[in-house]
């Protein structure tokens, strides 16, 4: 095989592109993560109960299993901005609402005293559906701002695309067990 300038340039360019891509994959901090980590409900619960949700804040995905185990779904989510805002542990869905209203929490009012409650509609940060957890002020809800999905963007809640929360809302009865990890 004869080595030409064109062949040498192509090989050098190809090696440079591959090396740059490898460095980018290992050193870059991604703000919008779409790589889900698979979960198994048995790692978190003794039984499926009425239904089961595992919200994985690291991979920014919500895992759902039906009570009989025949239905498993994964949804991309938004997660809390910081670890301090992230409540982890076991809870359950205690109430569900189509067209929820949003009211700032006391800690939000301290930081943003000009914030006011927002009724249902396109300006509402809870989107079209909300599933309230037994933890006060923590909700699994939709969002009209689709840029938030896959990002750290909430004050503590788990957000989904409105289409996904509408689907999940129909699947989850009150009493669905939830673990946030």
BALO-520504 format. One record per residue: x, y, z of N, C-alpha, C in turn. Coordinates in steps of 0.2 Angstrom, whole numbers, padded with zeros to 4 digits, always signed. Each point is the difference from the previous one (the first is absolute). Layout:
BEGIN
XYZXYZXYZ ...
! end
This chain:
BEGIN
+0004-0006+0000-0004+0006+0000+0004+0006+0000 -0001+0005-0004+0004+0006-0001-0004+0005+0004 +0004+0004+0004-0002+0005+0005+0000+0007-0004 -0006+0003-0001+0000+0006-0003-0002+0006+0005 +0001+0006-0003-0002+0006+0005-0007-0001+0002 -0004-0001-0005-0007-0001+0001-0002-0005+0005 +0003-0006-0001-0001-0005+0005+0002+0001+0007 +0006+0004+0000+0003+0002+0007-0005+0005+0003 -0002+0005-0004-0004+0005+0003-0007-0003+0002 -0003-0005-0004-0006-0003+0002+0001-0004+0007 +0005-0004+0000+0001-0004+0006+0002+0005+0006 +0003+0005-0001+0002+0005+0006-0007+0003+0002 -0004+0003-0005-0006+0003+0002-0005-0005+0003 +0000-0006-0002-0005-0005+0003+0002-0001+0007 +0007-0001+0001+0002-0001+0007-0001+0006+0005 +0001+0006-0003-0002+0006+0004-0007+0000+0002 -0004-0001-0005-0008+0000+0001-0002-0005+0006 +0003-0006-0001-0002-0005+0005+0003+0001+0007 +0006+0003+0000+0003+0002+0007-0004+0005+0003 -0002+0005-0004-0004+0006+0002-0007-0002+0003 -0003-0005-0004-0007-0003+0002+0001-0004+0006 +0005-0004+0001+0001-0003+0006+0001+0004+0006 +0004+0005+0000+0001+0005+0005-0007+0004+0002 -0003+0001-0005-0007+0004+0001-0005-0005+0004 +0000-0006-0002-0004-0005+0003+0002-0001+0008 +0006+0001+0001+0002-0002+0007+0001+0007+0005 +0001+0005-0003+0001+0006+0004-0006+0006+0000 -0004-0001-0005-0005+0005-0001-0006-0001+0006 -0002+0006+0002-0006+0000+0005-0006+0001-0004 -0005-0005+0000-0006+0001-0004-0005+0003+0004 -0004+0005-0003-0005+0002+0004-0007-0003-0001 +0000-0003-0006-0006-0003-0002+0001-0008-0001 -0001-0004+0004+0002-0007+0000-0006-0004-0003 +0001-0004-0005-0005-0005-0002+0002-0007+0000 +0005-0002+0004+0002-0007+0001-0003-0003+0006 -0005-0004-0001-0003-0002+0006+0004-0006+0003 +0000-0001+0007+0003-0005+0003-0006-0005+0002 +0000-0006-0002-0005-0005+0001-0001-0001+0007 -0006-0001+0003-0002-0001+0007-0004-0007+0000 +0000-0003+0006-0004-0006+0001-0004+0002+0006 -0006-0001+0000-0004+0002+0006+0002-0004+0006 +0002-0006-0001+0002-0004+0006+0006+0002+0004 +0004+0005-0003+0005+0003+0003-0002+0006+0005 -0007+0001+0000-0002+0006+0004-0006-0002+0004 -0004-0005-0002-0006-0002+0003-0001-0007+0001 -0004-0002+0005-0001-0008+0001-0006-0002-0005 -0004+0004-0002-0005-0002-0004-0002+0006-0005 -0004-0001-0005-0002+0005-0004-0006+0005+0002 -0003-0003+0005-0006+0004+0003-0005+0001-0005 -0004+0006+0000-0004+0002-0005+0003+0002-0006 +0006+0003+0000+0004+0002-0005+0007+0002+0003 +0005+0001-0004+0006+0002+0003+0004+0005-0005 +0003+0005+0003+0004+0005-0003+0007+0000+0003 +0005+0000-0004+0007+0002+0002+0002+0006-0004 +0001+0006+0004+0002+0006-0004+0008+0000+0001 +0004-0001-0005+0007+0000+0000+0002+0007-0001 +0003+0004+0005+0002+0007-0002+0007+0000-0003 +0004-0005+0001+0006+0000-0004-0001-0001-0007 -0004-0004-0002+0000-0001-0008-0006+0003-0002 -0004+0004+0004-0006+0004-0002-0005-0004-0004 -0002-0005+0004-0005-0004-0003-0005-0003+0005 -0006-0001-0002-0005-0002+0005-0002-0007-0003 +0000-0005+0004-0001-0007-0001-0007-0002+0003 -0005-0003-0004-0006-0002+0002-0001-0007-0001 -0003-0004+0005-0002-0007-0001-0008+0000+0002 -0004-0004-0003-0007-0001+0002+0000-0005+0006 -0005+0000+0003-0001-0004+0006+0001-0008-0001 -0002-0002-0006+0001-0007-0002+0007-0001-0004 +0004+0005-0001+0006-0001-0003+0000-0001-0007 -0005+0001-0004+0000-0001-0007+0001+0006-0004 +0000+0006+0003+0001+0006-0003+0006+0004+0003 +0006+0001-0004+0005+0004+0003+0002+0005-0005 +0000+0006+0002+0002+0006-0004+0005+0004+0003 +0004+0004-0005+0005+0005+0003-0002+0007-0004 +0000+0005+0004-0001+0007-0002+0006+0004+0002 +0002+0005-0005+0005+0005+0002-0003+0005+0004 +0004+0003+0005-0002+0004+0005+0004+0006+0001 -0003+0005+0003+0005+0006+0003+0000-0002+0007 +0006+0002+0003+0001-0001+0007+0002+0006+0004 +0000+0000+0006+0002+0006+0004+0007+0003-0002 +0000+0006+0001+0007+0004-0002+0006-0002+0004 -0001-0002+0006+0006-0001+0005-0002-0006+0004 +0005-0003+0003-0001-0006+0005-0004+0003+0006 +0001+0006+0002-0003+0003+0006-0008+0000-0001 -0002+0001-0007-0007+0000-0001-0003-0007-0002 +0004-0005+0000-0002-0007-0002-0002-0004+0006 -0006-0002+0001-0002-0004+0006+0000-0007-0003 +0004-0004+0003+0000-0007-0002-0003-0005+0005 -0003-0005-0002-0002-0005+0005-0007-0003-0003 -0004-0002+0005-0006-0004-0002-0006+0005+0002 -0005+0000-0005-0006+0004+0001-0006-0004-0004 -0005+0004-0001-0006-0003-0004-0004+0005-0003 -0003-0001-0005-0005+0005-0003-0006+0000+0004 -0002+0006+0003-0006+0001+0004-0005+0004-0003 +0001+0003-0006-0005+0004-0003+0002+0001-0007 -0005+0001-0004+0001+0001-0008-0004+0006-0002 +0002+0004-0004-0004+0005-0003+0001+0002-0007 -0005+0000-0004+0001+0002-0007-0001+0008+0000 +0004+0004-0003+0000+0007+0000+0001+0003+0006 +0006-0002+0003+0002+0003+0007+0001+0007+0000 -0001+0003+0006+0003+0007+0001+0006-0001+0004 +0004+0006-0001+0007+0000+0003+0000+0005+0005 +0003-0001+0006+0001+0005+0005+0007-0001+0002 +0004+0006+0001+0007+0000+0002+0000-0003+0007 +0006-0004+0001+0001-0003+0007+0002+0006+0004 +0000-0001+0007+0003+0005+0004+0008+0002-0001 +0004-0005-0002+0007+0001-0001+0000+0004-0007 -0004-0001-0005+0000+0004-0006-0002+0007+0001 -0005+0001+0005-0002+0007+0001+0005+0004+0004 +0005-0004+0004+0005+0004+0003+0005+0002-0006 +0001-0004-0005+0005+0002-0005-0003+0004-0005 -0006-0001-0002-0004+0004-0005-0006+0003+0003 +0000+0005+0004-0006+0003+0003-0005+0002-0005 +0002+0002-0006-0005+0002-0005-0004-0005-0004 +0002-0007+0002-0004-0005-0004-0007-0001+0003 -0005-0001-0004-0007-0001+0002-0002-0007-0003 -0006-0002+0003-0003-0006-0002-0002+0000-0008 +0000-0005-0003-0002-0001-0007-0005-0005-0001 -0005+0002-0003-0006-0005-0002+0002-0005-0005 -0004-0004-0002+0001-0005-0006+0001+0004-0006 +0005-0003-0005+0001+0004-0006+0007+0000-0002 +0002+0003-0006+0006-0001-0002+0006+0003+0004 -0002+0005+0005+0005+0003+0004+0002-0004+0006 -0005-0005+0001+0001-0004+0007+0006-0005-0001 +0005+0001+0005+0005-0005+0000-0001-0007+0001 -0006-0002+0002-0002-0007+0001-0003-0003-0006 -0001+0003-0005-0002-0003-0006-0007-0002+0000 -0002-0005-0003-0007-0002-0001-0003-0005+0006 +0005-0004+0003-0002-0005+0005+0005+0001+0006 -0002-0002+0006+0004+0000+0006-0002-0006+0004 +0005-0004+0003-0001-0005+0004+0004+0002+0007 -0004+0001+0005+0003+0003+0006+0003-0006+0004 +0006+0001+0003+0003-0005+0004-0002+0001+0008 +0001-0005+0004-0001+0001+0007+0005+0005+0003 +0005+0002-0003+0005+0005+0002-0003+0007-0002 -0001+0004+0005-0003+0007-0002+0004+0003-0005 -0003+0003-0005+0003+0004-0005+0004-0004-0005 -0001-0006+0000+0004-0004-0005-0005-0004-0005 +0001+0001-0006-0005-0002-0005+0003-0003-0006 -0003-0005-0003+0002-0002-0007-0005+0003-0005 +0002+0004-0004-0004+0004-0004+0002+0001-0007 -0004+0003-0004+0002+0002-0007+0004+0007-0001 +0001+0002-0006+0003+0006-0001-0001+0003-0007 -0002+0006+0000-0001+0003-0007+0007+0002-0003 +0005+0001+0004+0007+0002-0002+0004-0007-0001 -0001-0002-0007+0004-0007-0001+0007+0001+0000 +0003+0006+0000+0007+0000+0001+0003-0003+0007 -0005+0000+0005+0002-0002+0006+0001-0008+0001 -0003-0004-0004+0001-0007+0000+0007-0002-0002 +0003-0004+0005+0006-0003-0001+0005+0005+0003 -0002+0005+0004+0004+0004+0003-0001+0001+0008 +0005+0003+0003-0001+0002+0007-0004+0007+0000 -0006+0000+0001-0004+0006-0001-0005+0002+0005 -0001-0005+0005-0006+0001+0005+0002+0002+0007 -0005+0002+0004+0002+0002+0007-0002-0006+0004 +0000-0006-0003-0001-0006+0004-0005-0006-0003 -0004+0002-0005-0004-0004-0003+0003-0004-0006 -0004-0005-0002+0002-0004-0006-0005+0002-0005 +0003+0003-0006-0004+0002-0005+0000-0005-0007 -0005+0000-0003-0001-0004-0006-0003+0004-0006 +0001-0002-0006-0003+0003-0006-0008-0001+0002 -0004+0005-0002-0007+0000+0001-0003-0006-0003 +0002-0003-0005-0003-0006-0003+0002-0006+0004 +0006+0000+0003+0002-0006+0004-0003+0001+0007 -0001+0005+0003-0004+0001+0006-0007-0002+0000 -0003+0001-0006-0007-0002-0001-0001-0007-0001 +0005-0003-0003+0000-0008-0001+0002-0003+0007 +0004+0003+0004+0002-0003+0007-0006+0001+0005 -0003+0006-0001-0006+0002+0004-0005-0006+0000 -0001-0002-0006-0006-0005-0001+0002-0007+0003 +0007-0001+0000+0002-0007+0002+0001+0000+0008 +0001+0005+0003+0002+0000+0007-0006+0002+0005 -0003-0005+0003-0005+0002+0005+0003+0003+0006 -0004+0004+0004+0002+0002+0007+0002-0006+0004 +0006+0001+0003+0003-0006+0004+0006-0003-0004 +0001+0002-0006+0006-0002-0004+0006+0001+0005 +0004-0005+0001+0006+0001+0004+0006+0003-0005 +0003+0005+0003+0005+0004-0003+0007+0000+0004 +0005-0001-0004+0007+0001+0003+0004+0005-0004 +0003+0005+0003+0004+0005-0004+0007-0002+0002 +0004-0001-0005+0007-0002+0002+0005+0005-0004 
! end
